[in-house]
Amino acid sequence: MQISKHPIYKLLLAIAVILGMAGPTAAANLTIYPVGVILNAQKPAGEINLQNDDEAPKVIQIELMEWSQKNGQDIYTPSRDLLVNPPVFTLQPGKTQLIRLGLNKPSKNAEELAYRLYINEVPPPPKPGFTGLQMALRVGIPIFVEPQQPAKPKLEWQASRNGDGNIQLTVTNTGNVHMKLLDFDLKEAEQNRTLAKESRSFYLLPGQSRELSFIPEFDWQGNSLKLSTNTGRGLVETALALEKAQP
């Protein structure tokens, strides 16, 4: 699976001057594409383009972090599992820098491995007399190393009603690759009326779970639900039955 070079992220770096009153703001544009990379045994190397659309040069530092999850939270740990070149560079105005990355060793993982490649802008030294705040760009690009076995995306859902009458969903990624979930449409099964509809986006890595709470738009005491969820791999539709609340 390959990730397209589009959409392109237009990332805005703002340097705000805070002097106790409104002041000028200088901004610099950077274009980054693609917005994610997938590596595997057949494609052990990838690349990211970083373009400086500003009129000033930018010093960029690259940082690789291993990405895991626990209790619904993302955890990042410095890693050298992938080769990244160049790690530090100066990007001149109007120029594009190619960031190359690849597997440090043959991949034999049973589950997909996940990383974040952080692109950090190193702020220039402040000008004499500057007393404001410099805000530097930091953006993480997802990098995935596919498992040795074929990708098997699979989600399992559980639904219940909590004491407030809200609908509680628990989703577990039982496959061996990540899933990106967004745009949830929850309907009652009997009359197909929308109970709740939300736009939220998150990644769910293999073996991980996430709890979601939905407030029904009307009083509903049924037991059967239909859930539609957009993912990076297509639309997922699931029939759900409410479990009995634990005493």
DRENRODO-656005 format. One record per residue (C-alpha): x, z, y. Coordinates in Angstrom, 2 decimals. Example, Ala and Ser with C-alpha at 12.3 -4.5 7.8 and 13.67 -1.06 7.14 Angstrom:
residues 2
+---------+---------+---------+
:      c1 :      c3 :      c2 :
+---------+---------+---------+
:   12.30 :    7.80 :   -4.50 :
:   13.67 :    7.14 :   -1.06 :
+---------+---------+---------+
This chain:
residues 247
+---------+---------+---------+
:      c1 :      c3 :      c2 :
+---------+---------+---------+
:    0.00 :    0.00 :    0.00 :
:    1.31 :   -0.90 :    3.45 :
:    0.31 :    0.43 :    6.82 :
:   -0.23 :   -2.17 :    9.50 :
:    1.73 :   -2.23 :   12.72 :
:   -1.56 :   -1.80 :   14.52 :
:   -3.04 :    0.13 :   16.20 :
:   -0.18 :    0.83 :   18.58 :
:    0.16 :    4.28 :   20.04 :
:    0.60 :    4.29 :   23.80 :
:    2.15 :    7.67 :   24.34 :
:    2.31 :    9.15 :   27.78 :
:    5.06 :   11.55 :   28.82 :
:    4.22 :   13.43 :   31.99 :
:    6.61 :   15.48 :   34.10 :
:    4.44 :   17.74 :   36.21 :
:    5.64 :   19.55 :   39.30 :
:    4.05 :   22.97 :   39.56 :
:    4.51 :   24.54 :   42.99 :
:    1.33 :   26.57 :   43.28 :
:   -0.56 :   23.57 :   44.61 :
:   -1.31 :   19.99 :   43.64 :
:    1.79 :   17.83 :   43.48 :
:    2.99 :   14.43 :   42.33 :
:    3.27 :   13.54 :   38.62 :
:    5.81 :   11.07 :   37.22 :
:    4.86 :    9.38 :   33.94 :
:    6.77 :    7.33 :   31.41 :
:    5.25 :    5.14 :   28.68 :
:    6.54 :    4.77 :   25.15 :
:    5.07 :    2.49 :   22.49 :
:    5.47 :    3.48 :   18.83 :
:    4.51 :    1.34 :   15.82 :
:    3.60 :    1.52 :   13.02 :
:    1.88 :    4.91 :   13.15 :
:    2.74 :    5.74 :    9.53 :
:    5.03 :    4.61 :    6.70 :
:    4.58 :    4.64 :    2.92 :
:    7.62 :    4.40 :    0.64 :
:    7.86 :    3.91 :   -3.12 :
:   10.26 :    2.72 :   -5.82 :
:    9.53 :   -0.93 :   -4.96 :
:    9.79 :   -0.31 :   -1.22 :
:   12.43 :    2.42 :   -0.77 :
:   13.00 :    1.70 :    2.94 :
:   10.83 :    1.41 :    6.04 :
:   11.12 :    1.19 :    9.80 :
:    9.49 :    2.37 :   13.02 :
:    9.76 :    0.62 :   16.38 :
:   10.05 :    2.59 :   19.59 :
:    9.70 :    0.71 :   22.87 :
:   10.50 :    2.08 :   26.31 :
:    7.96 :    0.74 :   28.81 :
:    9.30 :    2.89 :   31.64 :
:   11.84 :    2.08 :   34.33 :
:   14.20 :    4.88 :   33.32 :
:   16.31 :    5.30 :   30.15 :
:   15.14 :    7.86 :   27.58 :
:   17.23 :   10.01 :   25.23 :
:   15.44 :   10.27 :   21.88 :
:   16.15 :   12.67 :   19.01 :
:   14.66 :   12.19 :   15.53 :
:   13.70 :   15.11 :   13.30 :
:   12.47 :   14.92 :    9.68 :
:   10.18 :   17.67 :    8.37 :
:    8.80 :   18.19 :    4.89 :
:    5.02 :   18.50 :    5.11 :
:    3.01 :   20.84 :    2.91 :
:   -0.27 :   22.70 :    3.24 :
:   -1.50 :   26.19 :    2.40 :
:   -4.91 :   27.75 :    3.04 :
:   -5.94 :   24.78 :    5.15 :
:   -2.88 :   25.00 :    7.39 :
:   -0.05 :   22.47 :    7.80 :
:    3.45 :   23.76 :    7.07 :
:    6.59 :   21.92 :    8.24 :
:   10.10 :   22.58 :    6.93 :
:   13.30 :   20.77 :    8.00 :
:   14.32 :   18.24 :    5.35 :
:   17.05 :   15.77 :    4.46 :
:   15.10 :   14.11 :    1.67 :
:   15.03 :   10.82 :    3.59 :
:   17.79 :    8.92 :    5.33 :
:   17.02 :    8.39 :    9.02 :
:   19.09 :    6.19 :   11.31 :
:   19.83 :    6.57 :   14.17 :
:   19.13 :   10.31 :   14.55 :
:   19.85 :   10.29 :   18.32 :
:   19.92 :    7.39 :   20.77 :
:   19.36 :    6.34 :   24.36 :
:   16.57 :    3.82 :   24.86 :
:   17.02 :    1.62 :   27.91 :
:   14.07 :    0.42 :   30.03 :
:   12.17 :   -2.47 :   28.46 :
:   14.13 :   -2.22 :   25.21 :
:   13.01 :   -1.51 :   21.64 :
:   14.88 :    0.65 :   19.14 :
:   14.42 :    0.19 :   15.40 :
:   14.40 :    3.49 :   13.49 :
:   15.25 :    2.94 :    9.83 :
:   14.37 :    5.36 :    7.07 :
:   14.66 :    5.31 :    3.31 :
:   14.74 :    7.33 :    0.11 :
:   17.82 :    9.49 :   -0.29 :
:   17.50 :    9.31 :   -4.08 :
:   15.23 :    7.63 :   -6.64 :
:   11.74 :    9.09 :   -6.52 :
:   10.39 :   10.60 :   -9.75 :
:    7.65 :   12.75 :   -8.26 :
:    4.38 :   13.18 :  -10.15 :
:    2.49 :   13.69 :   -6.88 :
:    2.89 :   11.99 :   -3.54 :
:    5.44 :   13.59 :   -1.20 :
:    4.60 :   14.03 :    2.48 :
:    6.82 :   14.24 :    5.57 :
:    6.53 :   14.07 :    9.35 :
:    9.08 :   12.12 :   11.33 :
:    9.15 :   13.74 :   14.76 :
:   10.17 :   11.64 :   17.73 :
:   11.41 :   13.97 :   20.48 :
:   12.32 :   13.00 :   24.00 :
:   15.22 :   15.01 :   25.40 :
:   14.38 :   15.79 :   29.05 :
:   17.05 :   14.81 :   31.59 :
:   18.76 :   17.58 :   33.55 :
:   16.53 :   18.71 :   36.43 :
:   17.38 :   17.42 :   39.87 :
:   18.88 :   19.88 :   42.35 :
:   16.19 :   22.12 :   43.78 :
:   13.64 :   21.31 :   41.05 :
:   11.49 :   24.40 :   40.32 :
:    8.67 :   22.87 :   38.32 :
:    7.97 :   22.35 :   34.62 :
:    9.27 :   19.45 :   32.52 :
:    7.04 :   18.37 :   29.63 :
:    8.78 :   16.37 :   26.89 :
:    7.21 :   14.02 :   24.37 :
:    7.03 :   15.16 :   20.74 :
:    5.01 :   13.13 :   18.26 :
:    4.97 :   13.29 :   14.46 :
:    4.63 :   10.11 :   12.39 :
:    3.33 :   10.67 :    8.81 :
:    5.66 :    9.45 :    6.05 :
:    4.49 :    9.36 :    2.44 :
:    6.47 :    8.74 :   -0.76 :
:    4.12 :    7.47 :   -3.44 :
:    4.13 :    9.12 :   -6.89 :
:    5.84 :    7.52 :   -9.87 :
:    2.44 :    7.13 :  -11.55 :
:   -0.25 :    4.88 :  -10.04 :
:   -2.11 :    6.36 :   -7.07 :
:   -5.31 :    8.14 :   -8.12 :
:   -7.32 :    9.22 :   -5.06 :
:  -10.00 :   11.78 :   -5.99 :
:  -12.03 :   14.33 :   -4.06 :
:  -14.23 :   17.12 :   -5.41 :
:  -16.89 :   18.79 :   -3.27 :
:  -18.82 :   22.07 :   -3.42 :
:  -21.73 :   22.98 :   -1.16 :
:  -23.43 :   26.28 :   -0.39 :
:  -25.49 :   27.95 :    2.35 :
:  -23.98 :   30.96 :    4.09 :
:  -25.79 :   33.97 :    5.54 :
:  -26.31 :   32.24 :    8.90 :
:  -28.07 :   29.30 :    7.26 :
:  -25.11 :   26.99 :    7.90 :
:  -24.01 :   24.58 :    5.19 :
:  -20.56 :   25.32 :    3.82 :
:  -18.61 :   22.52 :    2.17 :
:  -15.36 :   22.90 :    0.26 :
:  -13.40 :   19.73 :   -0.44 :
:  -10.48 :   19.67 :   -2.88 :
:   -8.03 :   16.81 :   -3.32 :
:   -7.64 :   16.60 :   -7.09 :
:   -5.83 :   13.26 :   -6.96 :
:   -2.10 :   12.65 :   -6.71 :
:   -2.07 :   11.09 :   -3.21 :
:   -3.20 :   12.20 :    0.25 :
:   -6.64 :   11.59 :    1.68 :
:   -7.48 :   11.32 :    5.36 :
:  -11.03 :   12.46 :    6.11 :
:  -13.09 :   11.79 :    9.21 :
:  -16.65 :   11.14 :   10.40 :
:  -18.90 :   13.35 :    8.25 :
:  -22.60 :   12.45 :    7.86 :
:  -24.62 :   15.05 :    5.95 :
:  -28.21 :   14.20 :    4.97 :
:  -30.96 :   15.82 :    2.96 :
:  -31.52 :   13.88 :   -0.23 :
:  -35.33 :   13.99 :   -0.26 :
:  -36.20 :   12.29 :    3.06 :
:  -32.75 :   11.00 :    4.00 :
:  -32.83 :   12.82 :    7.36 :
:  -29.50 :   13.65 :    8.98 :
:  -28.78 :   17.37 :    8.79 :
:  -25.46 :   17.29 :   10.58 :
:  -23.06 :   14.65 :   11.85 :
:  -19.54 :   15.34 :   13.06 :
:  -16.39 :   13.44 :   13.92 :
:  -13.27 :   15.33 :   12.93 :
:  -10.07 :   14.12 :   11.35 :
:   -7.55 :   15.73 :    9.03 :
:   -5.23 :   14.97 :    6.14 :
:   -5.71 :   16.62 :    2.76 :
:   -2.58 :   16.57 :    0.60 :
:   -2.71 :   16.57 :   -3.24 :
:   -3.94 :   19.83 :   -4.75 :
:   -5.16 :   21.20 :   -1.41 :
:   -8.62 :   22.36 :   -0.28 :
:  -10.37 :   22.65 :    3.07 :
:  -13.56 :   24.47 :    4.04 :
:  -16.00 :   22.88 :    6.48 :
:  -19.05 :   24.43 :    8.10 :
:  -22.03 :   22.44 :    9.39 :
:  -24.95 :   23.69 :   11.49 :
:  -28.20 :   21.93 :   10.45 :
:  -30.02 :   20.16 :   13.26 :
:  -33.37 :   21.51 :   11.99 :
:  -34.65 :   24.23 :    9.68 :
:  -33.94 :   23.06 :    6.16 :
:  -34.44 :   24.99 :    2.93 :
:  -33.71 :   22.25 :    0.42 :
:  -31.02 :   22.12 :   -2.23 :
:  -29.95 :   18.47 :   -2.52 :
:  -27.58 :   16.75 :   -0.09 :
:  -25.94 :   13.40 :    0.47 :
:  -22.56 :   13.23 :    2.15 :
:  -20.90 :   10.15 :    3.62 :
:  -17.28 :   10.45 :    4.70 :
:  -14.90 :    7.84 :    6.06 :
:  -11.39 :    7.97 :    4.67 :
:   -8.26 :    5.91 :    5.06 :
:   -9.14 :    4.38 :    1.70 :
:  -12.76 :    3.51 :    2.43 :
:  -16.20 :    5.12 :    2.63 :
:  -16.89 :    7.96 :    0.18 :
:  -20.50 :    8.84 :   -0.65 :
:  -21.26 :   11.97 :   -2.66 :
:  -24.43 :   13.62 :   -3.96 :
:  -24.29 :   17.42 :   -3.70 :
:  -26.41 :   20.32 :   -4.92 :
:  -26.24 :   23.64 :   -3.11 :
:  -24.70 :   26.41 :   -5.18 :
:  -26.30 :   29.82 :   -5.18 :
:  -24.75 :   32.22 :   -2.70 :
:  -22.62 :   34.94 :   -4.21 :
:  -24.18 :   38.43 :   -3.96 :
+---------+---------+---------+
